[in-house]
Each structure stands twice: as C-alpha cells, then as structure tokens.
C-alpha cells in the first residue's frame, strides 16, 4: 500500500508537459536539442530536467566522455514512454472521415411492421448502392427508451404522438402520413362517391396489433354519433390488403401502406370522408444523445430522412 501511494505521488508530480519534455530529452540526449524540439528555451528545458530528476529520483541524463548518456533506468523508460505517447496520439487523433461505401457498421433499429413495409424497400435499395457493407437488424418497438439508453438498439422509428419519453433522447422528424380508404376495384363501392353514409354502412376490416377493439376511425365516428361494423380484425399490416382484394370489405390505412399494395392487388384508394375529421400522424427517428454527432449515425439518420421523402 505504501509503495502504491509512492507511485501515485510520483505520477501526480509530473504533468503532461514534463512527460513530453522527458520524451524529448531521452530521444535527443541533449538539453539544447530537446529544447529546440519542444520549441522552448534551453533554460526552460534545464528547469524541466531538474523537476524530472526530483520527481523520478533519477539523473536521467549524465555526462560521460564528453556526451550525455542515459542511465540504465532511463534507457528502460524511454521505449515505454514513447509507446504511451503513441497510444495517446492515436486516442486523441481526429476520427477518420466516415465512408459509407466501405463501412461495415451494423445498425439495430426498433420499429413496427408499418415502418418495415414502407421504408425497408427504398432503404435497402439505397444501401445496396451507396453502402453495400452496412447491415441492419430490425427489432420490436417495446421498451425503446431503456434499450436506447443501454445501447441495445441504435435508434427507433416511431409515431411522434404519443411522444417518446426518456432522458438523453432526441428525435428527428421523418415524414407525415395521412389515412385513405382502400377497397377492391371489384367492390361496388369503388364505382361510387365515398360519402359518409356509404362509409359507415360498409363492412370494415381493422388492423389492431394488440387485438383491441376500435381505433382512430371509431373514435372520430363516435364524435359524430356514428358507428361502423368491423367485420374483421387482424394484428398485422401484411395480410389485410390481400383480404380486401378478395372481398367487399374496406379498410382505412396509412396512405404509404395502401400504395404499396394498390397496383399488385388491384386496389382502389379513396379519401376518407372529410366529415369524419380523421387526423394523420408523423413518424420520427429517435436516438440517444451520445450518437448525435457520431459520423456513421448522423449519415444513417440523414439517409432515413432522404428515403422517407420518396412515396
């Protein structure tokens, strides 16, 4: 314990400038040349040498046969000191510019299947072109604040309402979305104007990830004193459009989801009757503050913003 305290005391007596002076003295074996290397006066270097001798309890440089030589302890110290400075230089060196074309970064992303459906195709198309070695890992969107804080995920893509809560988090808006009514081109309703009365009288399908009854549409209709019949409830976005294509059911979906299925399934999109007052939503990328200035993370967030512009 006593020896450990002595070592700590020695270390505390030597600031970084003194250690730099020691590195120069051991390399040059000359107070004059070491002073020139450090850009200080010879007097200042001599003063540093005196402090080093006192702090380390070693002569460090002694004159022999007309030249300065290093005693055994100083000779052993020189390579270790140089290695330490090289490690320090690497640690504080500016980060290399981020190059998406060669990066092998992996991003862990939390989101729902709606985001996967509307963003993954254009996102992967861009990655294959601009960053072919970047990998993505998608996860469910449970416990996002805790997993962002722990580093289990790098970012989450979520609706801005309700706002994500958590210390040290920030969000970046990606895109706005509106709802549309979707039906088969063979549905008799597709050939008529979609009035409020026809909308309410139709048979509806509903996507409810947690299996809950009702949704935004039902809340909006209730304000008008209206009620619709939901004939089918499913938990996922992927199956619902296929059911709509083969039946006379209609469904109210985010527009980007609807457009992804409209052409291949021969679906028709109609505006939701304005009397309902159905409000859309916005999606945002949520990340932890520690990644705000990270070059790779900043590039990926900017890529998400750019990809989100494509409908």
Residue, then its C-alpha position, 0 to 999 in steps of 0.5 A: x500500500x505504501x509503495x502504491x501511494x509512492x507511485x501515485x505521488x510520483x505520477x501526480x508530480x509530473x504533468x503532461x508537459x514534463x512527460x513530453x519534455x522527458x520524451x524529448x530529452x531521452x530521444x535527443x540526449x541533449x538539453x539544447x536539442x530537446x529544447x529546440x524540439x519542444x520549441x522552448x528555451x534551453x533554460x526552460x528545458x534545464x528547469x524541466x530536467x531538474x523537476x524530472x530528476x526530483x520527481x523520478x529520483x533519477x539523473x536521467x541524463x549524465x555526462x560521460x566522455x564528453x556526451x550525455x548518456x542515459x542511465x540504465x533506468x532511463x534507457x528502460x523508460x524511454x521505449x515505454x514512454x514513447x509507446x504511451x505517447x503513441x497510444x495517446x496520439x492515436x486516442x486523441x487523433x481526429x476520427x477518420x472521415x466516415x465512408x459509407x461505401x466501405x463501412x461495415x457498421x451494423x445498425x439495430x433499429x426498433x420499429x413496427x411492421x408499418x415502418x418495415x413495409x414502407x421504408x425497408x424497400x427504398x432503404x435497402x435499395x439505397x444501401x445496396x448502392x451507396x453502402x453495400x457493407x452496412x447491415x441492419x437488424x430490425x427489432x420490436x418497438x417495446x421498451x425503446x427508451x431503456x434499450x436506447x439508453x443501454x445501447x441495445x438498439x441504435x435508434x427507433x422509428x416511431x409515431x411522434x404522438x404519443x411522444x417518446x419519453x426518456x432522458x438523453x433522447x432526441x428525435x428527428x422528424x421523418x415524414x407525415x402520413x395521412x389515412x385513405x380508404x382502400x377497397x377492391x376495384x371489384x367492390x361496388x363501392x369503388x364505382x361510387x362517391x365515398x360519402x359518409x353514409x356509404x362509409x359507415x354502412x360498409x363492412x370494415x376490416x381493422x388492423x389492431x396489433x394488440x387485438x383491441x377493439x376500435x381505433x382512430x376511425x371509431x373514435x372520430x365516428x363516435x364524435x359524430x354519433x356514428x358507428x361502423x361494423x368491423x367485420x374483421x380484425x387482424x394484428x398485422x399490416x401484411x395480410x389485410x390488403x390481400x383480404x380486401x382484394x378478395x372481398x367487399x370489405x374496406x379498410x382505412x390505412x396509412x396512405x404509404x401502406x395502401x400504395x404499396x399494395x394498390x397496383x399488385x392487388x388491384x386496389x382502389x384508394x379513396x379519401x376518407x370522408x372529410x366529415x369524419x375529421x380523421x387526423x394523420x400522424x408523423x413518424x420520427x427517428x429517435x436516438x440517444x444523445x451520445x450518437x448525435x454527432x457520431x459520423x456513421x449515425x448522423x449519415x444513417x439518420x440523414x439517409x432515413x430522412x432522404x428515403x422517407x421523402x420518396x412515396 
